[in-house]
């Protein structure tokens, strides 16, 4: 099986899609791994996390923050972003990687991108962690492009179904060395502790409201307290909310994605 997966990874690294049968096999095997992972996936440092934004940073740590592959429009973009990611972070399995959602609906090569990440997860399950983002959703992908891309490249919706069924099993958050809480979106007024996160039934389509929705949709805000999100899902939350959550759970940092940072690719907000 490892030899077969290595072949898939090599093929995908050249931006060549897998056959429908291979995608089904890949998703079925990866689902077996994800079923054993909790909503809060433990991760050990050092780890490279290709993300867009970080809040409440503490003194320098072995957590590397890289700009994410937010839009891949051409084969050159695809190759460049992947080569840069692995050049800076190191190749698997030599480096731990944490990916924080929104692998699809991003340019013309979402199929190849998400297939490669899932193949890396299957091949190096202890080294690669992939979290769910708000775009890992049946409803969102039917609007923003992934569904149509699957139809265009495979002639039917089967590959879209394979992946969206797999997305239901992706962990919602990760915890690096019991100190750094990582997720795609943000905090929730329904969640005070990490145990609350652990108790969520995640194997479902992303709901329109509630704690699971908030973890994938919420954003930090300059104003204190909770606010209504302009996205129409999740909440906005102030620095006071982040500080209280970190204090209650013995955390030093919340690292998140969900928002594109145009300049350095990473935004740091000090406590």
C-alpha positions as CSV (number, residue, x, y, z in Angstrom):
1,X,0.0,0.0,0.0
2,X,2.8,2.4,0.8
3,X,4.3,2.0,-2.6
4,X,0.9,2.8,-4.2
5,X,0.5,5.9,-2.1
6,X,4.0,7.1,-3.0
7,X,3.0,6.7,-6.6
8,X,-0.1,8.8,-6.0
9,X,1.9,11.5,-4.2
10,X,4.4,11.7,-7.1
11,X,1.6,11.9,-9.7
12,X,-0.2,14.6,-7.7
13,X,3.0,16.6,-7.2
14,X,3.1,16.9,-11.0
15,X,-0.5,18.2,-10.9
16,X,-1.9,15.1,-12.4
17,X,-5.3,14.0,-11.0
18,X,-5.9,10.4,-9.8
19,X,-8.5,8.1,-11.3
20,X,-11.9,8.1,-9.7
21,X,-11.3,4.6,-8.4
22,X,-8.0,5.7,-6.8
23,X,-9.7,8.7,-5.2
24,X,-12.4,6.5,-3.7
25,X,-9.7,4.1,-2.3
26,X,-7.7,7.0,-0.9
27,X,-10.7,8.5,0.8
28,X,-11.9,5.2,2.2
29,X,-8.5,4.4,3.7
30,X,-8.0,7.9,5.1
31,X,-11.4,7.9,6.7
32,X,-10.3,4.9,8.8
33,X,-7.5,6.9,10.2
34,X,-9.6,10.0,10.9
35,X,-12.2,8.0,12.7
36,X,-9.6,7.4,15.4
37,X,-8.7,11.1,15.8
38,X,-10.6,13.3,18.2
39,X,-12.0,16.8,17.8
40,X,-8.9,18.2,19.5
41,X,-5.9,16.5,17.7
42,X,-2.7,16.5,19.8
43,X,0.3,17.7,17.8
44,X,4.0,17.8,18.9
45,X,6.5,20.5,18.1
46,X,8.3,21.2,15.9
47,X,5.5,21.7,13.4
48,X,5.0,23.8,10.3
49,X,1.5,25.2,10.0
50,X,0.7,26.8,6.6
51,X,-1.9,29.3,7.9
52,X,-3.0,33.0,7.3
53,X,-3.4,34.5,10.7
54,X,-2.4,34.1,14.4
55,X,-3.8,35.7,17.4
56,X,-2.3,36.1,20.9
57,X,1.2,35.1,20.2
58,X,3.6,34.3,23.0
59,X,7.5,34.4,22.9
60,X,9.1,32.6,19.9
61,X,8.3,28.9,19.7
62,X,9.0,25.9,17.4
63,X,5.8,26.7,15.5
64,X,6.5,27.9,12.0
65,X,3.7,30.0,10.4
66,X,3.7,30.1,6.6
67,X,1.4,31.8,4.2
68,X,-1.3,29.4,3.0
69,X,-2.0,28.2,-0.5
70,X,-5.1,30.4,-0.7
71,X,-5.6,30.5,-4.4
72,X,-3.9,28.3,-7.0
73,X,-4.9,29.5,-10.5
74,X,-2.3,27.8,-12.8
75,X,0.0,24.8,-12.9
76,X,2.9,27.2,-12.3
77,X,1.2,28.6,-9.2
78,X,0.5,25.0,-8.0
79,X,4.1,23.9,-8.4
80,X,5.5,27.1,-7.0
81,X,3.4,27.1,-3.8
82,X,4.0,23.4,-3.1
83,X,7.7,23.7,-3.8
84,X,8.0,26.8,-1.6
85,X,6.1,25.1,1.2
86,X,8.2,22.1,1.3
87,X,11.4,24.0,0.6
88,X,10.8,26.2,3.7
89,X,9.2,23.6,5.9
90,X,11.0,20.5,4.8
91,X,9.7,17.3,3.1
92,X,7.5,14.7,4.7
93,X,8.1,12.7,6.7
94,X,11.0,14.8,8.1
95,X,8.6,17.6,9.1
96,X,5.4,17.7,11.1
97,X,2.7,19.6,9.1
98,X,-0.6,21.1,10.3
99,X,-3.0,22.2,7.7
100,X,-5.9,24.3,8.9
101,X,-8.7,24.1,6.4
102,X,-10.1,25.5,3.1
103,X,-8.3,23.2,0.8
104,X,-11.0,23.5,-1.9
105,X,-12.8,26.3,-3.8
106,X,-9.4,27.9,-4.3
107,X,-8.6,28.4,-7.9
108,X,-8.4,25.8,-10.7
109,X,-6.5,23.0,-8.9
110,X,-8.6,22.3,-5.8
111,X,-9.0,18.7,-6.8
112,X,-5.2,18.1,-7.1
113,X,-4.5,20.1,-4.0
114,X,-6.9,18.4,-1.6
115,X,-6.1,14.9,-3.1
116,X,-2.4,15.5,-2.4
117,X,-3.0,16.6,1.2
118,X,-5.2,13.6,1.8
119,X,-2.6,11.3,0.3
120,X,0.1,12.8,2.5
121,X,-2.2,12.3,5.5
122,X,-2.7,8.6,4.6
123,X,1.1,8.1,3.9
124,X,2.4,10.0,7.0
125,X,-0.6,9.9,9.4
126,X,1.5,10.7,12.5
127,X,3.3,13.6,10.8
128,X,0.4,15.3,8.9
129,X,-2.7,16.8,10.5
130,X,-5.5,18.2,8.4
131,X,-8.3,20.2,10.0
132,X,-11.7,21.1,8.7
133,X,-12.4,24.6,7.4
134,X,-15.7,26.2,6.5
135,X,-15.2,25.3,2.9
136,X,-15.0,21.6,3.6
137,X,-18.8,21.5,3.3
138,X,-21.3,20.2,0.8
139,X,-23.2,23.4,0.7
140,X,-20.3,25.8,0.3
141,X,-18.5,23.7,-2.3
142,X,-21.6,23.7,-4.5
143,X,-21.5,27.5,-4.6
144,X,-17.8,28.3,-4.7
145,X,-16.4,25.9,-7.3
146,X,-15.2,22.6,-6.0
147,X,-18.4,20.7,-7.1
148,X,-18.2,22.2,-10.6
149,X,-14.4,21.4,-10.8
150,X,-15.1,17.7,-10.0
151,X,-17.8,17.6,-12.6
152,X,-15.5,19.1,-15.2
153,X,-12.6,16.9,-14.5
154,X,-14.4,13.6,-13.8
155,X,-17.6,13.9,-15.7
156,X,-19.7,13.2,-12.6
157,X,-20.1,14.1,-8.9
158,X,-18.7,11.0,-7.4
159,X,-15.3,12.4,-6.5
160,X,-17.0,15.4,-4.9
161,X,-19.1,13.0,-2.8
162,X,-16.0,11.0,-1.8
163,X,-14.3,14.1,-0.5
164,X,-17.3,15.8,1.1
165,X,-18.1,12.5,2.9
166,X,-14.5,12.4,4.1
167,X,-14.6,16.0,5.3
168,X,-17.2,15.1,7.9
169,X,-14.4,13.1,9.7
170,X,-11.7,15.8,9.7
171,X,-10.8,17.0,13.2
172,X,-12.1,20.5,14.1
173,X,-9.0,21.7,16.1
174,X,-5.5,20.8,17.1
175,X,-3.5,21.3,20.3
176,X,0.2,21.7,20.0
177,X,2.2,20.7,23.0
178,X,-0.9,21.5,25.2
179,X,-0.2,25.2,24.7
180,X,-1.2,26.3,21.2
181,X,-4.9,25.9,20.2
182,X,-5.3,25.7,16.4
183,X,-8.4,25.9,14.4
184,X,-9.8,27.3,11.1
185,X,-12.2,29.9,12.3
186,X,-12.5,31.1,15.9
187,X,-14.0,30.9,19.3
188,X,-17.6,30.3,20.3
189,X,-19.8,31.7,23.1
190,X,-21.0,28.1,23.5
191,X,-17.5,26.8,24.3
192,X,-15.6,27.6,27.4
193,X,-13.2,24.6,27.6
194,X,-11.4,22.2,25.3
195,X,-13.6,19.4,26.8
196,X,-16.6,21.2,25.3
197,X,-14.8,21.0,21.9
198,X,-14.1,17.3,22.4
199,X,-17.8,16.6,23.1
200,X,-19.0,17.9,19.8
201,X,-20.4,15.3,17.3
202,X,-18.4,16.4,14.3
203,X,-19.4,13.7,11.8
204,X,-22.0,15.8,9.9
205,X,-22.4,18.6,7.4
206,X,-21.3,21.9,8.9
207,X,-24.4,23.3,10.6
208,X,-25.7,26.8,10.1
209,X,-25.2,27.7,13.8
210,X,-23.9,26.3,17.1
211,X,-20.4,25.5,18.4
212,X,-19.2,23.5,15.5
213,X,-20.3,26.2,13.1
214,X,-18.5,28.9,15.2
215,X,-15.2,27.0,15.3
216,X,-15.1,27.1,11.5
217,X,-16.6,30.6,10.8
218,X,-15.8,33.0,13.7
219,X,-13.3,35.9,13.4
220,X,-11.4,38.1,15.9
221,X,-12.4,41.7,16.1
222,X,-10.9,45.0,17.4
223,X,-14.0,45.4,19.6
224,X,-14.3,43.6,23.0
225,X,-16.9,40.9,23.6
226,X,-19.0,38.9,21.2
227,X,-20.5,40.4,18.0
228,X,-22.6,39.5,15.1
229,X,-20.5,38.2,12.2
230,X,-20.9,40.0,8.9
231,X,-20.3,36.5,7.3
232,X,-23.8,35.4,8.4
233,X,-22.4,32.5,10.4
234,X,-20.3,32.4,13.6
235,X,-19.4,35.4,15.7
236,X,-16.8,38.1,16.1
237,X,-14.8,38.0,19.3
238,X,-12.6,40.5,21.0
239,X,-9.1,40.2,22.6
240,X,-10.8,39.9,26.0
241,X,-12.5,36.7,24.8
242,X,-9.3,35.2,23.6
243,X,-7.5,36.1,26.8
244,X,-10.2,34.5,29.0
245,X,-10.3,31.4,26.8
246,X,-6.5,31.0,27.0
247,X,-6.5,31.6,30.7
248,X,-9.3,29.1,31.4
249,X,-7.6,26.4,29.4
250,X,-3.9,27.0,30.2
251,X,-3.1,28.1,26.7
252,X,-0.6,30.6,25.4
253,X,-1.7,31.0,21.8
254,X,-4.7,30.6,19.5
255,X,-3.6,30.1,15.9
256,X,-6.2,30.3,13.2
257,X,-6.7,30.7,9.4
258,X,-9.9,31.8,7.7
259,X,-8.7,35.3,6.8
260,X,-6.2,36.1,4.1
261,X,-3.3,38.4,5.2
262,X,-2.0,40.2,2.1
263,X,1.5,41.2,3.1
264,X,3.6,38.9,5.2
265,X,0.9,36.1,5.1
266,X,0.8,36.0,8.9
267,X,-0.7,38.5,11.3
268,X,0.4,38.5,14.9
269,X,-1.6,40.2,17.6
270,X,0.1,40.6,21.0
271,X,-1.6,40.0,24.3
